[in-house]
Amino acid sequence: QVQLVESGGGLVQPGGSLRLSCAASGMSFSRYAMGWYRQAPGKQREAVSAITSGGSTSYADSVKGRFTISRDNAKNTVYLQMNSLKPEDTAVYYCNDSPGFGRVGPYWGQGTQVTVSS
């Protein structure tokens, strides 16, 4: 069965960086578009970024210029490099087999907590 496992979250000070990873198994990863979503306490889940099977990328306006999505098909892994982190980036981050930015697929990871605080 398909499994998505996120890692790399943690506590970081404002202005800091983190790199999230999402390791996929049970799927032909290179054929899938993938995406990152996040959900902060008391807020709706929102799309953060997406990458097509061909490597085209999309970003939410709130993270453009700070976050970078990438993929390594040899490792069945999608990454989210997060720089210049802000307190408002605090959320649980999930990866998903998103068919396009803002669209959700059926598979989700368990999430990884990102907390930006001094």
N, C-alpha and C positions, 0 to 999 in steps of 0.2 A: 504494500500500500504506500501511498505517497506520504512522505514525512518532510516537514520543514522545521529546521531547528535553528533558532536565532541565538546569537551570543554577542558579547562585546559591550553590553550596557554597563552602567555604573554611575558613580557620583563624580561630577566634574565641576570646576569653578566656571563662572561666566567667562567667555572668551576662549575656553579650552576646546579640546577636540576629542572625539571618539570615533572608532570605526566599528560599525556593526557588521556582522556576518550572518548569512542565512544559508545553511547547508541543506541541500535537497537530496532526497533519495526516493526510489520507486517511480521515477518519471524520466522521460527523455528530456532532460533539463534544457539542452541546447535549443529545443524547439519551442520552449515556453517563453512568453513575456513574463516578467516578474515585477513586483512592486513592493514598496514599503508604505505602510500606514502607521498612524499613531493615534493614541487615545489618551487624553489627559483626564484627570479626575473631574467628573461632572460635565464633561464635554463629549460631543459626538466624535466618533472615529473620523479621521480625515486622511486623505491621500497625501503622501509626502513626495514620492518620486516613483518613476516607473522606467523600465528599460525593455525594449523589444528584443526578440530573438536575434535581430540584426545589430543590436547595440545602440539604437536611437533612444534618447533619454528625454524625460519630461520631469518638471519640478513644480511644486506648489510655489506661488509667488513668495510666500513667507520664508522659503529656504533657498531660493535661487541665489547663486553666487556664494553660498556657504556650504551646501551639501553637494556631494557627488556620488551618483550611483554607478556601479560597474559590475561586471560579471566575469567569472572565470569558468568557462564551460568544461575545461579539463578537470576542475575541482567540484563541479556542480554547485557552485556557490555564487551568491549575489552579495554585494557589499554596499554599505552606505557610509561614506566618509563624511563626518560632520565636523565642520570647523566653525570658529567664532560662535560657539554655542551661547544661547541666551536662556534665561530662566523660563521663558515661555516655550522652549523646546522640551521641557520636562513632560514626559509621557511614557507610556508603554508602547514600544515600537514592535510592529508585526510585519512579517513578510507574507506575501500572498502571490499566487499564480495569476496575477492581474493581467487580463487580456489587453488592457490599455489604461492610461492614466485615469483614475477615478472610477474605474470599473473593477469589480471583484470577481475572482475565480473561487472555486470551491475549497481550496486548500489554504490553511492558515498554520503558522507556527504558534508556539506557546507564548511568544512575546518576550521582550527583554526591556527591563526598566532603565530609563535614562533620566537622571536627576541632575539639573543644573542649578547649583546653589553655592553661595559663598559661606 
